[in-house]
Amino acid sequence: MEKELEVKLVSFVKLMKTIKEERGRLELARDEAITQATKLRILRVKAASSQAPQFLSDFSLLEIEETTHSFDQSLIIGGENGSVYKGFLLSTVVPIKMLQSNSLEGCSKFQVKVDISSRMRHPNLFPLIGACLKASTLVYDYLPNGSLEGRLMCKDDTPSLSWQTRMRISIEVCSTLILLHSSSLKSIIHGDLKPVTILLDENLTSKLSDFGPSRLSSKKDSKGTSTYMDHEFLKTRELTPSSDVNSFGSILLRLLTG
């Protein structure tokens, strides 16, 4: 019995030491991310200060129906807050997101989302290349490396992300949130920040997706995932910039430990 207790005590001491070391590593990573994000904020927010709309392709309903085979269910490749279809436009494969806009309010939100997406300029925002008002669809650039969630799970036998890549992604997401929260258009709260809404391009550069009018700071509803959702929001039902910061902290923890 004494031997067993001694073994458990040694294991406990080792565990506490590991937790203490991990905590120190997380604190250093947090401080580094804050420092780098502050520097990036000066450069990137200035670059985003020009709010002139970017050119977006105006796709016809016929083009959208043809490329999705009349919204064939077999072409759906994912989607939250709407279905995402795999299509072929502008001589390339594109994801086409069909929003749920069956009312005047839904159509208004769609138009605002297009306007915001066309004005927000940041290298780490999921790039919108066009839209179709009649079909309530948004057409984005295709990102070959899927979501951060997939890479953290090593989906399809993809290699684990290096520590350098993980730190870079955390800095990119942080600087993007700073832009959204300080936008001159209106403070935009993502409200559903999690690894599955962080997409990766061919260079593993992160692109934050699923932001827009449904995530404005005045909204009191959210479809966020509880694992990454701000606990204060669960009590108050009010989204604030702190809601995204809390979610980012959970993502940062997973990047460093998962």
N, C-alpha and C positions, 0 to 999 in steps of 0.2 A: 504493500500500500504506500509506504514512504517513497519507494523507488518511483512508483507511478506518479505521485504528487510532485516529486522532484523533476521528472520529465515534463510534466505539464507546466510547471513553473518556468523551466528553461524555455519552453516553447512560447509561453506568454511574454517573457522578457524579449525574445527575439522579435515577436510580432510587434510589440510596442516600439522597439527600435526601428523596425521597418516603417511603421506608420509615421514616426517622428521624422525619419529621413524623407519620406514621401511628402509630408507636409511642407518641409523646408524646400523641396524641389518645386512644389506647386506655387509656393510664395515667390520664389525667384522667377518662375515662369510668368506669374501674374505681373510682377513688377516690370519685367522685360517687355511684356505685351503692352502694358500701359505706356511705357516710354516710347516704344516704336510707334504705337497708334497716335500718340500726340504729335510726333514728327510727321507721320503720314497725313494727319488731319490738315495740317497747314498746307501741304502740297496738293492734296486731292480735293479738299473742299474748295480751294481757290480755283482748281481746274473745273470744278462743278458749278462755280458761281454764275457762269453764263447760262441762263435758263431758256435760251432759244430752243424751240422744239427740234429734235432730230428728225430727219426724213424717215417716214415709215411707209412701207408698201401697203397699198389699199387693195386687198384681194377681194374678188367678187365671190358671191355665194356659189356660183358654178365652179369656180376654181377650187374652192374648199370641198365641195361635194365630190368633185372628180378625184382629187388627191386622197380623200378619205373613203372613197367608194361608197358615198352616201352614208358616211359615218358607220362603216362596218365595224361591228363589235370586236372582230378578230384583230383589228388594227390598233386597239387600245393598248397602250404601253404603260399606263399608270394614271395617276391623277388624284389630287386632293382639292376640294372646292371646285370640282369640274373634271371631266374626262380628258385625257391626253392621248391623241392619236398620232401614229407615225405616218408622215406624208412625204411628198416629194414636190418641192416648189423651188423656183429660182435655181434649177439645176442641181439641187442638193437635198439630202434628207433633212427634214425638219420636224420638230414636235409641234403639234397643233392642239392648243388647249381650248376646249369648249366650255365656257362658263355657264352657270345656271342663271340665265337672265330672262325669265318668262314673264316679267312684269315691268311696268314703267320704272319702278325703283331699281330693278335689276339692270335695265338698259342704261339708266343714268350712271350707276356704279361702273358699268363696263366702259362708258365713255370717259369717265373720270380716270379710270385705271389706265386707259390708253394714253390720255393726256399726261398723267404723271410719269408713266414709263417712257414716254418720248422726251420728257424734259430732264429726267434724272440721269446724270452722267457719272459713271464710276466704273472702273475696270473690273470690279468684283460684284456687279449686279448682273443678273441673268438677262442677256440682251434680247430685247424685243425687236423683231425686224418687220413686222406687219400685223394687220388685223383685218377682220371682216365684221362690220357692224351687224349686217343682216343675220349672220350665223352666230354672233356673239363669240367669236373665236379669236385667239391670239396666236401668232406664229413667232416662234423663237429660234435662235441658233441651236443647232444640235451639238450637244456636249458628249463626247464619246466615253468619258470615264464615269458616267452615272452620278450617283449621290455619294456624299461623304459616308452615309450610313452603310452603303454597299461596300465601300473600301475598308471601313473599319471592321466589317464582318467578313472581309476577304471573299466577297461574293464571286462566284465563277472562278475560284482559285486565283484571284488577283493577289499580287504580293502585298504584304503589310506596308503601310506608309512609313517612311523614315521619320526620325525625330525632327530633322530639319524641315521636312514638308509639313509635319503636324504643327510646328511652331509658326511657320509661314502662314498656314491656313488660319490659325487663331488670330494672327495679326491682321490678316485680310478681312476676316469677319468683323473684328473689332472696329476697324477703320470704316467699314461699310455702315455699321450701325450708327457711328458718329455722324455720317453724312445724312442718313435717313432722319435721325432725331433732330438734326440742326438745319434741315432743309428750309429754304426760304419760301417754298410753296406752302408747306404746313408740316408740322412735326408728324412724321409717319412712324407708327409703332408696328413692328412686324406681327407680334402676337402669337406666332406659331413657329418660332425659331427652333430648329432641331436638325440633326444630321441629314435627314431625308430631304430637307428644303435647301441644303447647301450642295450645289452641283459642282462638278469638276470637269474642266476642259482637257484638251490633249496634253497640256503641260501640268496638269493637276492644280491649276489655278482655280480658286474657289469662286463661285458665282451664286450670290444669294437670290433665291427665287421666292415667289408667292408673297410679294408685298404689294400694297396698293390701297385703294379706298376702303376695303374691308378691314384694313389695319390702321385706320386713322386713330389718333389718340382719343378722340371723343367716343369711340365705339365702346360698348360695354359687353359685347359678346365675343366669344372666341372659340375656335375649334382646335385649340392647342392640345398637345399631348401632355398628359399629367407629369410624365417623367421629367420633362424640360420646362414645365409651366411654372410661373411665379406663384408661390404659395399665397402671397398677398392678394393676387388676382382672384384666387379661389374664394377668398373671404369677401373682397370688396366688389368683384366683377367689374373693376375699372382698370383698363390698360394704361400703363405709363411707360416712359423710357426704362424705368427700373425693371419692368416686366421682361424686356429683352435682355437687360444686363444679367438678370438672374438666370435666364435660359442660356445665355452665353457662358456663364460660369459653369453650368452643368456640362455643356459641350466641351469646354476647356478641360474639365476634369476627365472626361472620357478620352479626349485626345491624348492626355498624358498618361492614362492608366489602361486604356482599352486597346 
